[in-house]
């Protein structure tokens, strides 16, 4: 019984955090390398009225469609030519790109 209550509470908190994160997504423009498939990897991103070159892809992961509220998506953590790391999301179903978060690279 206690486990069920804890699990229910955990799922409620997880859903709340997911909704907060979704509210903070900022639509962006992205130019991609199209190799084996379309929009395979981001090459340039348009943020704050400026095109930035992607210097390196630090990490990437795939979000499977296990829950209808979470559509299929690819996430990329990229370093751009302004020495800032950006976390961006490609919503595969809508073919839209979103900026999620950024970090400055500490020298």
C-alpha positions in Angstrom: 0.0 0.0 0.0 2.8 2.4 0.9 4.6 1.5 -2.3 1.5 2.3 -4.3 1.1 5.7 -2.7 4.7 6.5 -3.2 4.6 5.5 -6.9 1.4 7.5 -7.5 3.1 10.6 -5.9 6.2 10.0 -7.9 4.3 9.9 -11.2 2.3 13.0 -10.3 5.6 14.9 -9.6 7.2 13.5 -12.8 4.2 14.7 -14.9 4.3 18.1 -13.3 8.0 18.5 -14.0 7.5 17.4 -17.6 4.7 20.0 -18.1 6.9 22.7 -16.7 9.8 21.7 -19.0 7.4 21.7 -22.0 6.2 25.2 -21.2 9.8 26.5 -21.4 10.5 25.1 -24.9 11.4 27.9 -27.3 10.8 27.1 -31.1 14.0 27.6 -33.1 15.2 27.1 -36.7 17.7 24.4 -37.4 19.7 23.5 -40.5 20.6 19.9 -40.5 22.9 17.4 -42.3 20.6 14.9 -44.1 22.5 11.7 -44.7 20.9 8.3 -44.2 17.7 10.1 -43.0 16.3 13.6 -43.1 17.4 16.0 -40.2 20.0 13.5 -39.1 22.2 15.9 -37.2 22.0 19.7 -36.5 24.6 21.8 -38.3 23.4 25.4 -37.6 20.9 26.7 -35.1 19.1 30.1 -35.2 18.8 31.5 -31.6 18.4 35.1 -30.5 18.3 36.4 -34.1 21.7 34.8 -34.9 22.8 31.7 -36.8 25.3 29.7 -34.8 27.5 26.9 -36.2 27.4 23.6 -34.4 31.0 22.8 -33.6 30.4 19.5 -31.8 27.6 17.2 -30.8 28.4 16.3 -27.2 25.4 14.0 -26.6 22.2 12.8 -28.2 19.4 10.5 -27.2 16.0 9.3 -28.5 12.7 9.6 -26.8 10.4 6.7 -27.7 6.6 7.1 -27.7 5.7 5.3 -24.5 3.2 7.9 -23.4 0.9 9.9 -25.7 1.9 13.1 -23.9 5.6 12.5 -24.9 5.9 12.4 -28.7 8.8 10.8 -30.6 11.8 13.1 -30.3 15.5 13.4 -30.7 17.5 15.4 -28.2 21.0 16.9 -28.9 23.5 18.6 -26.7 25.6 20.7 -29.0 28.5 23.1 -28.7 28.3 26.1 -30.9 30.9 28.5 -32.2 30.1 31.0 -29.4 31.4 28.5 -26.8 28.0 27.8 -25.4 26.4 24.4 -25.0 22.8 24.1 -26.1 20.2 21.4 -25.4 17.8 21.2 -28.4 14.9 18.9 -29.2 13.6 17.7 -32.5 9.9 16.7 -32.3 9.8 14.1 -35.0 6.0 14.0 -35.5 5.6 17.8 -35.9 9.1 18.3 -37.4 9.6 21.2 -35.1 12.9 22.1 -33.3 13.0 23.6 -29.8 15.6 25.2 -27.6 15.5 23.8 -24.0 18.6 25.0 -22.1 22.1 26.4 -22.4 25.3 26.4 -20.5 28.4 28.5 -20.8 31.7 26.6 -21.2 34.0 27.3 -18.3 37.5 28.0 -19.5 
